[in-house]
Amino acid sequence: MTAARDPAAPAVRPPSRRARRRLPASLFAGGLLVLAVVSAALLSLAWTPWPTDAVDLAARLRPPSAAHWLGTDALGRDVASLLLAGARGSLLAGAVAVAIGLAGGTALGLWAAARGGWADALAMRLADLTFAFPALLTAIVLAALYGAGLVNAVAAVGVAGIPVFARLSRAAAGGVWSRDFVLAARAAGFGRWRITRDHVLPNILPLLAVQATLQFAVAILAEAALSYLGLGAQPPAPSWGRMLAEAQTLMFQAPLLAVFPGAAIALAVLGTNLLGDGLRDLLDPRLAGRR
């Protein structure tokens, strides 16, 4: 026999499903790290402690001080200013590279899923062919043809990301094409491209957003590697990768010159990876029961 509830007592409602759903901790951690990198890049547009091209040989290899917060490099340039401006180049390169891969790969994958048959096979073979030319090899070829530079490096990283988005969008779109609401739209006489635009693409956008975040980390790392090899941003444009290359010959004289840009690259990549993992956990319904 259950006790009668006091009518004056407030009704206790079970927590809603949305209320029980906690945001992943990785989403907060990654968001904070990415926010810090973006803030540094935006700050460098308006202000840096010293001009990034200010060479002062008399102040070369100075340790951190009140005048130069992170010290100076072999040319007497302020390391903190170079790091702030380098964040701008890394974020710009990552954003453009991801945009190239996202646009090209998604269009190719959606076309393959919509057409099927020979079109599907052709699109996937094109993706396999692109996999055979990684970003480093593509950047070397572009540098040999047009010269080293940030534009060629970004283009190489972006092309390398096309097959990743193509395979993801093709697989995800293929699952949506078998859903009942798509079959109903086809029975109603809607064309392939209208169904793709109105039904398929909106349903795979969360997956593409997660992959774009993860690919952003890959693009930042690839751009830093290409700049380290001299194939990315050219002097006097600041670059984290080139700062590492310039510091490698001074490891015993000024080891902090390698620590600071290396830490910046690591934090930027870690932040975007954590943000991508958090978005995946948040948007994937199969992971909802684990939170």
C-alpha positions, 0 to 999 in steps of 0.5 A: 500500500503506497502512502498518499502524497501531500497535495500541498507538496510540489510535484517531483518530475523526473529529470528530462532526457536533455537535463540528464545529458551532460556535456562531455568534459573534453568539449570544455577542455578542447573549447578552452584551448581552441579559444586561447589559440583563436584569442592569440591570433585575433590579438596579433591582428591588433597588437604584439609586444614587439613588431615581428620583423624587428631585428636587433642583433644586440639582443639576440638569444636573450632569456625571458625578461620583463622586456621580452616575456619569452626571450628573443631568437637568433635575430633578436626578434621577440619570441612572444610576438612571433608566437602570437602572429604564428597562431594567426597563420596556423589557424588560417592555413588550417581553416582554408585546408579544411574548407578545401577538403570539406567542399571537395570531399563532401561533393564527391561523396554525395555524388557517389552515394546519389548516383551509385553504380559506376559513379560510386566506384569511380569516385572511390577510386579517385579517392584512393588515387588521392591517398597515394599522394600525401600532403608532404609529397604534394607540397614538394611537387607544388614547390618544385613547380611554383615555388615554396609558400604558404598557398602551395602548402595549404593547397597540398594539405587541403587536397590530402583531406579530400578523400577523408571527407569523400569516404565519410560522406559517401558512407554516411549518405549511403545509410541515409538513402536507405531510410524510409523518409528518403524512399518516400521522397523518391516515391513522391517523384523528387529528384536525386539532387533535391533529396540530397540537398533537403534530406541527405546533407542535413542528416550527415552534417553532424558527422561532417562537423566532427570530422572537420574539427579533427581534420583541422588538427591534422591540417595545423600539424601538417602546415607546421611540418611543411613550414619546418621543412621550408615548404610552408610560410616563407620569411618574414611571415611568422610560423611555428614550424619555421621557428622550430626549424630555426631553433634546432641548431641552438638546442644547447644554447637556447633550448626554450626557442624550441619549447615555446613553438613546440608547446604552441603546436601541441596545445593547438592540436590537442585542443582541436582533437579534444573539441572533436572528440567532445562533439562526437560524444555529444552528437552521436546518439550511440554514446549517449548511454555512456554519459 
